[in-house]
Amino acid sequence: MAISSVGLNIDECILEADTMGTPHIILNGRSAMMNLPSGVAGGSYRATIPLIRPSKLTSKRRGGIGKDLSEGWCLNFAVGCTHGCPFCYVDAIHKRFGGRYGRQTRRRWGDYFLSPSNLQSAIERTPWERWRGKEVMMSSTHDPYLPALAGAAREILEHALPAGVRLCIQTRSTLAAKDFDMIAEYDGQVRLQVSIATMSRELSRKIEPRVPPPERRMRMLAKAKEAGLRVGVIIAPVFPANRLRPDIAEDLAEIAAGLAEIEPDHIYGESLHVRGENVQLVEEVLGDRLRLTPDFDGGAGLLFSSELEKAGLEGTWWPDH
């Protein structure tokens, strides 16, 4: 989700379509077939080179939308995300602009996944030194540590970090822990950022169906902090009250209490925003109508700040735009 809260500002990480078929990634001369979750349709495409592309997920002073997640650059290496979070904003981008990928992106979000058939070549031919000292978001339209991508994520780190590229690694996966050794070696160049929407197991199972439980992500953050890594958290998306998690403040307080023990370097927050079909998909999985009133975003932001303050923390709220 990759961060899910990307809005409809399309990054120039949209890649060229290739042939469809069983997904595979070729790394170090070996073609690795990927085992995808049941019901997920796979395919492939040819990635454009260089892999690093302009992004709007940066500060307004850099011409972005006000989310300080990069210096205006992103690094995506898949189309689709097998986490299958129904609230994700990226599906609306693919549905609107992803016709070049073929029919796969017409499927329900989480039920399609395309991998680059030329990823090894794209990694080797990307002039990483061009972005020396620049912060790049990895990734903005998918999670870089999906089970099918974790090996590729390591390969990218091995090329980008020695070249001096700075990375904001954005994930909901705990597989990032396997690369703590390399991230620690280049700790001044990396911030590891994890998204947590709720501490409610019941709600999380519905809205993050293929994501490790929130407490496991908290434990990974704690281990990363103990290892001396720079870590951040995005509390997102904050949902309105619903039958599975009726008390927003209580949920945010639990998240804040857990983060107080970790002391992350930065905390961001964002409410659920209406993008494409995401609210309809969420209501289908919850079996509950969401009460997204005009003042919900502002109210959620106040609760976010209040609960963090009670826990001795500070954070930045991203209002809807």
Backbone torsions as a table, in degrees:
resi	resn	phi	psi	omega
1	MET	NA	16.9	157.4
2	ALA	13.7	160.7	179.0
3	ILE	-62.0	132.8	179.4
4	SER	-77.4	-27.5	-174.4
5	SER	-85.2	63.7	-178.5
6	VAL	-101.3	-6.6	-177.3
7	GLY	68.9	-167.9	-179.2
8	LEU	-104.2	25.7	175.3
9	ASN	-86.7	106.0	-170.9
10	ILE	-76.2	121.8	175.5
11	ASP	-73.5	153.4	178.0
12	GLU	-82.5	43.7	176.8
13	CYS	-108.0	9.1	175.6
14	ILE	-69.7	130.4	-169.2
15	LEU	-113.6	167.7	-175.2
16	GLU	-76.4	142.3	178.9
17	ALA	-77.2	150.3	176.3
18	ASP	-131.7	-149.5	-179.6
19	THR	-84.9	153.7	174.7
20	MET	-90.3	160.1	179.4
21	GLY	160.2	-167.9	179.1
22	THR	-66.7	127.1	-175.4
23	PRO	-67.3	139.7	176.8
24	HIS	-153.0	156.4	175.1
25	ILE	-126.4	131.0	178.2
26	ILE	-99.4	115.3	177.8
27	LEU	-131.4	134.8	179.9
28	ASN	53.4	38.1	175.9
29	GLY	78.9	2.2	-178.5
30	ARG	-114.9	134.6	178.0
31	SER	-92.5	117.1	-178.6
32	ALA	-104.7	115.7	175.6
33	MET	-72.8	140.8	-175.8
34	MET	-106.0	133.9	175.0
35	ASN	-88.5	112.4	-179.5
36	LEU	-98.5	156.1	177.1
37	PRO	-57.7	152.8	179.2
38	SER	-56.3	134.0	178.0
39	GLY	90.4	-5.5	-180.0
40	VAL	-91.9	124.7	178.4
41	ALA	-86.3	129.9	-178.5
42	GLY	-102.4	163.2	176.8
43	GLY	-169.2	-174.2	179.6
44	SER	-141.4	165.0	177.0
45	TYR	-152.9	166.9	174.7
46	ARG	-97.6	121.5	179.7
47	ALA	-72.2	141.5	173.6
48	THR	-77.0	154.6	-177.7
49	ILE	-121.9	131.6	8.2
50	PRO	-79.4	162.3	-179.8
51	LEU	-70.3	-28.0	179.4
52	ILE	-82.1	129.0	-176.4
53	ARG	-133.6	160.9	177.5
54	PRO	-61.7	149.8	-179.5
55	SER	-142.5	148.6	175.3
56	LYS	-90.1	-1.3	-178.9
57	LEU	-83.5	69.6	-179.9
58	THR	-150.2	-177.3	-176.8
59	SER	-70.4	158.0	179.2
60	LYS	-64.5	-32.3	-179.9
61	ARG	-67.7	-18.8	175.3
62	ARG	-97.3	8.2	178.8
63	GLY	89.3	14.2	-179.3
64	GLY	-97.3	-165.5	-175.6
65	ILE	-95.0	4.3	176.1
66	GLY	98.7	14.4	176.6
67	LYS	-109.0	114.2	-172.7
68	ASP	-83.0	71.5	-176.6
69	LEU	-111.6	-2.6	-179.9
70	SER	-171.8	179.2	171.7
71	GLU	-100.8	30.5	177.1
72	GLY	98.4	25.6	-177.9
73	TRP	-138.2	148.6	176.4
74	CYS	-136.8	162.0	-177.6
75	LEU	-138.0	99.7	179.9
76	ASN	-113.8	143.3	-178.3
77	PHE	-143.4	37.0	173.3
78	ALA	-165.9	162.6	173.5
79	VAL	-122.6	120.1	-173.9
80	GLY	98.8	165.9	-179.5
81	CYS	-147.8	120.9	-175.3
82	THR	-76.5	-2.6	171.6
83	HIS	-59.2	-36.8	176.1
84	GLY	69.5	30.1	179.6
85	CYS	-70.8	117.8	-174.1
86	PRO	-66.7	-18.6	-179.0
87	PHE	-81.5	-8.4	-170.4
88	CYS	-59.3	139.0	-179.1
89	TYR	-84.0	-17.8	-172.5
90	VAL	-67.3	-33.7	-178.0
91	ASP	-57.3	-37.9	179.2
92	ALA	-61.7	-33.5	177.2
93	ILE	-67.0	-48.1	-178.9
94	HIS	-66.0	-37.7	179.6
95	LYS	-65.3	-33.9	-176.9
96	ARG	-85.4	-40.4	-172.9
97	PHE	-116.8	-2.4	-170.5
98	GLY	-93.9	21.3	-179.8
99	GLY	-59.1	-26.3	179.6
100	ARG	-64.9	-16.0	180.0
101	TYR	-88.0	-3.4	-179.9
102	GLY	91.8	-161.7	-172.2
103	ARG	-75.4	-18.9	-173.2
104	GLN	-55.8	-40.8	-175.2
105	THR	-72.4	-5.5	174.2
106	ARG	-77.4	-15.9	179.8
107	ARG	-70.1	168.8	178.4
108	ARG	-61.3	143.3	178.7
109	TRP	-56.7	133.1	-177.3
110	GLY	95.9	-13.2	-177.7
111	ASP	-106.1	13.2	172.6
112	TYR	-140.2	147.0	-179.3
113	PHE	-155.0	118.8	179.8
114	LEU	-115.5	133.3	-179.9
115	SER	-114.6	153.1	-178.5
116	PRO	-75.1	127.2	177.1
117	SER	-75.2	-16.9	-177.9
118	ASN	-116.5	31.6	-173.2
119	LEU	-61.5	-43.9	-179.8
120	GLN	-57.6	-46.1	178.9
121	SER	-63.3	-41.3	-179.4
122	ALA	-63.5	-39.4	178.3
123	ILE	-64.8	-47.0	-175.9
124	GLU	-69.5	-30.8	-176.0
125	ARG	-93.0	-6.7	175.0
126	THR	-72.6	123.5	180.0
127	PRO	-79.1	78.7	-171.6
128	TRP	-54.4	-36.0	-177.5
129	GLU	-60.0	-22.0	179.1
130	ARG	-60.4	-26.4	-178.6
131	TRP	-107.5	21.9	176.9
132	ARG	-56.3	127.8	179.1
133	GLY	80.8	-5.3	178.2
134	LYS	-95.6	141.7	177.6
135	GLU	-90.2	129.7	-177.3
136	VAL	-120.1	136.3	177.6
137	MET	-85.0	128.1	178.7
138	MET	-128.2	94.5	10.4
139	SER	-137.4	167.7	-174.5
140	SER	-105.5	-17.5	-178.1
141	THR	-120.8	5.5	175.1
142	HIS	-164.3	166.8	175.6
143	ASP	-82.3	126.1	-179.6
144	PRO	-70.2	-15.3	-179.1
145	TYR	-112.4	35.7	166.0
146	LEU	-60.6	150.1	178.8
147	PRO	-51.9	-35.3	-178.6
148	ALA	-76.6	-11.8	-173.6
149	LEU	-117.1	-7.2	-172.0
150	ALA	-57.5	-40.2	178.4
151	GLY	-64.5	-39.5	178.2
152	ALA	-67.3	-36.4	178.3
153	ALA	-60.4	-41.6	178.4
154	ARG	-63.8	-42.9	179.2
155	GLU	-60.2	-40.2	178.9
156	ILE	-65.8	-44.0	177.5
157	LEU	-57.4	-40.4	-177.3
158	GLU	-66.2	-21.4	176.4
159	HIS	-96.2	-41.9	-172.8
160	ALA	-74.2	-45.7	-172.9
161	LEU	-67.5	-46.0	176.9
162	PRO	-61.4	-23.1	178.9
163	ALA	-82.9	-1.8	176.5
164	GLY	91.0	7.5	177.7
165	VAL	-70.0	136.8	173.9
166	ARG	-96.1	140.0	-174.2
167	LEU	-126.7	138.5	164.5
168	CYS	-105.2	103.4	-178.7
169	ILE	-88.0	117.7	-176.0
170	GLN	-111.7	121.7	-173.4
171	THR	-151.1	159.0	166.0
172	ARG	-114.1	4.4	-174.4
173	SER	-98.5	151.7	174.6
174	THR	-92.5	-1.1	179.6
175	LEU	-68.9	-14.8	176.2
176	ALA	-60.9	-22.8	-178.4
177	ALA	-60.3	-27.1	-178.0
178	LYS	-68.4	-16.4	-179.4
179	ASP	-106.6	14.1	179.2
180	PHE	-58.0	-34.2	-178.2
181	ASP	-60.6	-45.8	-178.5
182	MET	-74.1	-38.5	178.4
183	ILE	-62.2	-39.5	179.0
184	ALA	-64.4	-34.8	179.5
185	GLU	-64.4	-31.0	-179.7
186	TYR	-119.7	41.7	-170.4
187	ASP	-60.1	-28.7	178.7
188	GLY	-72.3	-10.9	-177.8
189	GLN	-104.4	-6.8	-170.8
190	VAL	-128.3	137.6	164.0
191	ARG	-121.1	127.3	180.0
192	LEU	-95.8	120.6	-173.3
193	GLN	-123.3	130.4	-175.6
194	VAL	-119.9	138.1	177.1
195	SER	-95.4	134.8	175.7
196	ILE	-135.2	121.2	-177.5
197	ALA	-92.3	-30.6	-173.6
198	THR	-164.1	157.3	171.5
199	MET	-99.4	-0.9	179.1
200	SER	-76.1	116.0	178.3
201	ARG	-60.3	-39.9	-176.8
202	GLU	-64.0	-45.5	179.6
203	LEU	-70.1	-41.6	-178.6
204	SER	-59.8	-40.9	-179.8
205	ARG	-59.4	-32.2	-177.6
206	LYS	-82.8	-42.4	-172.2
207	ILE	-95.1	-13.7	177.4
208	GLU	-133.8	64.5	-166.2
209	PRO	-62.8	-26.3	-178.8
210	ARG	-121.1	29.4	-178.8
211	VAL	-110.2	142.1	175.6
212	PRO	-55.9	146.9	-178.7
213	PRO	-56.0	152.9	-175.8
214	PRO	-57.9	-35.5	-179.0
215	GLU	-66.9	-30.2	175.8
216	ARG	-69.5	-36.9	176.5
217	ARG	-67.1	-37.5	175.5
218	MET	-60.8	-43.7	-179.7
219	ARG	-64.0	-38.5	177.7
220	MET	-63.6	-41.3	177.5
221	LEU	-60.8	-41.8	179.7
222	ALA	-62.6	-42.5	179.5
223	LYS	-66.5	-37.9	178.1
224	ALA	-63.9	-42.7	179.2
225	LYS	-64.7	-41.5	177.9
226	GLU	-62.1	-31.4	179.4
227	ALA	-80.2	0.8	177.5
228	GLY	86.0	13.7	-179.7
229	LEU	-82.3	153.7	172.4
230	ARG	-80.9	124.8	-175.8
231	VAL	-127.9	150.6	176.9
232	GLY	-140.0	166.0	-179.1
233	VAL	-136.0	138.6	167.7
234	ILE	-112.6	113.7	176.2
235	ILE	-84.1	96.2	-171.3
236	ALA	-167.6	148.8	-9.3
237	PRO	-84.1	141.2	175.0
238	VAL	-76.6	122.6	-177.0
239	PHE	-91.2	150.7	170.4
240	PRO	-66.5	167.1	178.5
241	ALA	-56.9	139.4	178.9
242	ASN	-149.6	173.2	-172.7
243	ARG	-65.9	-25.7	179.7
244	LEU	-85.0	-26.8	178.3
245	ARG	-144.7	83.0	-172.1
246	PRO	-72.4	-25.3	-172.5
247	ASP	-110.5	105.3	-178.7
248	ILE	-65.6	-46.5	-176.5
249	ALA	-61.3	-41.2	179.9
250	GLU	-63.3	-40.6	178.6
251	ASP	-64.6	-47.9	179.0
252	LEU	-62.8	-36.0	178.4
253	ALA	-64.0	-39.5	178.7
254	GLU	-66.2	-40.8	177.0
255	ILE	-63.0	-46.0	-178.4
256	ALA	-61.7	-40.0	179.4
257	ALA	-62.5	-41.1	178.1
258	GLY	-66.2	-39.8	-179.1
259	LEU	-70.9	-29.9	179.1
260	ALA	-61.2	-32.4	178.6
261	GLU	-74.9	-26.9	-177.9
262	ILE	-88.4	-35.8	-176.2
263	GLU	57.8	63.9	178.4
264	PRO	-64.3	158.1	-177.3
265	ASP	-74.2	-26.8	175.9
266	HIS	-155.4	150.5	-179.3
267	ILE	-134.1	130.1	175.1
268	TYR	-119.6	159.5	177.5
269	GLY	-144.9	152.5	-178.7
270	GLU	-158.8	143.0	177.8
271	SER	-88.8	172.2	175.0
272	LEU	-68.6	123.1	178.3
273	HIS	-108.7	146.8	179.8
274	VAL	-78.2	117.2	178.3
275	ARG	-141.5	121.6	178.3
276	GLY	57.0	-130.9	-177.6
277	GLU	-96.0	11.3	-168.2
278	ASN	-62.9	-40.2	-179.0
279	VAL	-67.0	-40.4	176.8
280	GLN	-59.9	-43.2	179.6
281	LEU	-65.2	-40.6	178.7
282	VAL	-63.7	-45.3	-178.8
283	GLU	-63.3	-33.4	177.5
284	GLU	-64.5	-44.7	-177.3
285	VAL	-75.0	-29.3	179.7
286	LEU	-83.7	-24.0	-173.4
287	GLY	63.8	32.7	-174.1
288	ASP	-149.8	139.8	178.7
289	ARG	-83.6	129.3	-179.7
290	LEU	-81.5	137.9	179.7
291	ARG	-99.4	80.1	180.0
292	LEU	-92.9	81.3	-178.9
293	THR	-77.8	161.2	-178.9
294	PRO	-57.6	-28.5	-177.9
295	ASP	-96.9	6.8	-176.9
296	PHE	-63.7	-46.2	-176.2
297	ASP	-59.0	-47.4	179.4
298	GLY	-64.0	-41.2	179.0
299	GLY	-65.1	-40.9	178.4
300	ALA	-63.8	-38.0	177.8
301	GLY	-62.9	-39.5	177.5
302	LEU	-65.1	-42.3	177.5
303	LEU	-63.5	-41.0	177.9
304	PHE	-56.4	-51.5	-178.4
305	SER	-65.5	-40.7	-178.1
306	SER	-64.2	-47.7	-177.5
307	GLU	-69.0	-35.2	175.5
308	LEU	-65.0	-43.1	-179.5
309	GLU	-60.8	-41.1	178.6
310	LYS	-60.6	-30.4	-179.3
311	ALA	-91.5	5.6	178.9
312	GLY	78.2	26.5	-177.1
313	LEU	-121.1	163.4	173.7
314	GLU	-127.6	152.8	179.3
315	GLY	-152.4	170.8	178.6
316	THR	-116.0	124.7	179.0
317	TRP	-95.2	133.6	177.2
318	TRP	-98.5	106.0	179.5
319	PRO	-72.0	157.5	176.0
320	ASP	-62.4	151.2	-177.5
321	HIS	-137.9	NA	NA
